[in-house]
Amino acid sequence: MMTRTPSAQAHAEQQTKGFTLTEIAIVLGIIGLILGAIWVAAAGVYNSQRVSHANTAVLQVVQGTRTLLSTSSTVGAAGDITQTIVQAGVIPSDLVNGVAAIGPWPASTLKILTNAATDTSFTFELTKVPQAACIALFSTLGGSSRDQGLSNAGSTTASAPIAVGTAGTALPLATLQIAIITPAIATAACSNATNNLVQLEYTLK
């Protein structure tokens, strides 16, 4: 009968011992770091997609609203005209919930507002916009290649809806077709982690 030497027996026991708690903790920590990196990257891509979607939605709704109201020199209604815009099929279907319009972010809403029936402009309003998205929206939509009918813009922490023209931080677009929203201006306007109200005012023509 063959017997093992003490050193051979110790070596065999070491081979069958398995992972130690320290080794398992290290492996789990590495897995956690990898998953965290993947989560951050995915969140960044997802947020970029939402901003891009919001940009496209603004341009589509602005043009559609203008077309819908093109037979008149004024908006022809005072207040919230979102339902009319929804029923006309102007707002993208994925941003419509029944007769209401929703934004691309959680709990976000979308509205089209006017101050009075005699207005020659209307306001595109988004609520619950994250800071980075707010900056990106203003920088893109109010930049050098912006819609020339953009006459005012701003953001506020006030609860929506509020009257058109009372945004807490109005951006310098009073002189039509001259002033633009620079990244620095956009950053100053979007000063909150979540901007409860973002407004973009457009002329009818």
C-alpha positions in Angstrom: 0.0 0.0 0.0 1.3 3.4 -1.1 1.3 6.2 1.5 1.7 9.9 0.8 4.5 11.9 2.4 3.3 14.9 4.6 4.4 17.4 1.9 2.5 15.6 -0.9 -0.7 15.4 1.3 -0.5 19.1 2.1 -0.1 19.9 -1.6 -3.1 17.7 -2.5 -5.2 19.5 0.2 -4.2 22.9 -1.1 -5.3 21.9 -4.7 -8.8 20.9 -3.5 -9.3 23.8 -1.1 -11.0 26.1 -3.6 -11.3 29.9 -3.5 -10.7 31.9 -0.3 -13.2 34.6 0.8 -10.6 37.2 -0.1 -10.3 35.8 -3.6 -14.1 35.8 -4.0 -14.3 39.3 -2.8 -11.7 40.5 -5.3 -13.5 38.8 -8.1 -16.9 40.2 -7.1 -15.3 43.7 -6.8 -13.9 43.4 -10.4 -17.3 42.3 -11.7 -18.9 45.2 -9.9 -16.5 47.7 -11.5 -17.2 46.3 -14.9 -20.9 46.4 -14.5 -20.7 49.9 -13.2 -18.7 51.1 -16.2 -21.2 49.4 -18.5 -24.1 51.1 -16.6 -22.6 54.5 -16.9 -21.8 54.1 -20.6 -25.4 52.8 -21.3 -26.9 55.7 -19.3 -24.9 58.2 -21.3 -26.0 56.7 -24.6 -29.6 56.5 -23.4 -29.6 60.2 -22.3 -28.1 61.3 -25.6 -30.8 59.4 -27.5 -33.5 61.2 -25.4 -31.9 64.6 -26.1 -31.7 63.8 -29.8 -35.4 62.7 -29.7 -36.4 65.9 -27.9 -34.5 68.0 -30.5 -36.3 66.3 -33.4 -39.7 66.5 -31.6 -39.3 70.3 -31.0 -38.5 70.9 -34.7 -41.3 68.6 -35.9 -43.9 70.1 -33.6 -42.9 73.7 -34.3 -43.2 73.2 -38.1 -46.4 71.2 -37.7 -47.9 73.9 -35.5 -47.0 76.6 -38.0 -48.6 74.5 -40.8 -51.7 74.0 -38.7 -52.1 77.7 -38.0 -50.8 78.9 -41.4 -54.3 80.1 -42.4 -54.2 82.8 -39.7 -51.8 85.6 -38.8 -52.5 84.8 -35.1 -52.8 81.6 -33.1 -56.6 81.9 -32.8 -56.7 80.6 -29.2 -55.5 81.5 -25.8 -53.8 79.2 -23.3 -53.0 75.6 -23.6 -53.5 74.4 -27.2 -51.7 71.0 -26.7 -54.9 68.9 -27.2 -55.6 70.6 -30.6 -52.0 69.9 -31.7 -52.2 66.3 -30.5 -55.5 65.7 -32.3 -54.0 67.1 -35.5 -51.3 64.5 -35.4 -48.5 67.0 -35.1 -46.8 65.5 -32.0 -44.9 62.2 -32.5 -47.0 59.2 -31.5 -44.5 58.0 -29.0 -44.9 61.3 -27.1 -48.6 61.1 -27.0 -50.6 59.6 -24.1 -54.3 59.8 -24.9 -55.0 63.5 -25.5 -52.0 64.6 -23.5 -48.4 64.9 -24.7 -45.4 63.6 -22.7 -41.7 64.4 -22.8 -38.9 61.9 -23.3 -37.8 61.9 -19.6 -39.6 60.2 -16.7 -42.6 62.3 -15.5 -41.9 64.8 -18.2 -44.8 66.6 -20.0 -45.0 68.5 -23.3 -47.3 71.5 -23.9 -47.9 74.1 -26.5 -49.1 77.4 -25.0 -50.1 80.8 -26.1 -50.7 84.0 -24.1 -53.7 85.3 -26.1 -55.7 84.7 -29.3 -53.9 87.7 -30.8 -50.4 86.3 -30.3 -48.2 85.7 -33.3 -46.1 83.2 -31.4 -46.5 80.1 -29.4 -44.4 78.4 -26.7 -43.1 74.8 -26.7 -42.9 73.7 -23.0 -41.1 70.7 -21.5 -41.1 69.8 -17.9 -38.7 67.7 -15.7 -35.7 68.2 -18.0 -32.3 67.0 -16.5 -29.6 69.6 -16.4 -27.3 68.1 -19.1 -30.3 67.6 -21.4 -31.4 71.2 -20.8 -28.0 72.6 -21.7 -27.8 70.4 -24.8 -31.3 71.4 -26.0 -30.7 75.1 -25.6 -27.2 74.9 -27.2 -28.5 73.0 -30.2 -31.9 74.6 -30.7 -30.7 78.1 -30.0 -27.3 77.9 -31.7 -26.2 79.4 -34.9 -28.2 77.1 -37.1 -31.4 77.5 -35.0 -34.9 78.1 -36.4 -35.0 81.8 -37.2 -38.4 82.1 -35.6 -37.1 81.3 -32.1 -37.8 84.5 -30.3 -37.3 83.6 -26.6 -36.2 80.8 -24.4 -35.7 80.1 -20.7 -35.9 77.7 -17.8 -37.3 77.8 -14.3 -37.8 75.7 -11.2 -41.4 76.8 -11.0 -44.1 74.2 -11.3 -45.8 74.0 -14.7 -47.8 75.3 -16.4 -46.9 78.9 -16.0 -47.9 81.9 -18.2 -45.9 82.2 -21.3 -43.1 84.8 -21.1 -42.5 84.4 -17.3 -39.6 82.0 -17.5 -37.2 82.4 -14.6 -34.1 82.8 -16.8 -34.9 84.4 -20.1 -32.2 84.0 -22.8 -31.1 86.9 -24.9 -33.2 86.4 -28.0 -35.1 89.7 -27.9 -33.5 90.8 -31.1 -34.8 88.3 -33.6 -32.3 86.5 -35.9 -29.3 88.0 -34.2 -28.6 86.7 -30.8 -27.8 83.0 -30.3 -27.6 80.7 -27.2 -24.0 79.9 -26.6 -23.0 76.9 -24.4 -22.1 79.3 -21.6 -25.5 80.9 -21.7 -27.2 77.5 -21.8 -25.2 76.4 -18.8 -26.2 79.5 -16.8 -29.9 79.0 -17.7 -30.0 75.3 -16.9 -28.6 75.8 -13.3 -30.7 73.1 -11.6 -30.2 69.3 -11.5 -33.7 69.0 -12.8 -35.2 72.0 -14.6 -38.9 71.8 -13.9 -39.8 74.0 -16.9 -38.0 74.6 -20.2 -39.6 77.0 -22.6 -38.9 77.8 -26.3 -41.0 80.5 -27.9 -41.4 80.5 -31.7 -43.1 82.9 -34.1 -45.8 81.6 -36.4 -43.7 82.5 -39.5 
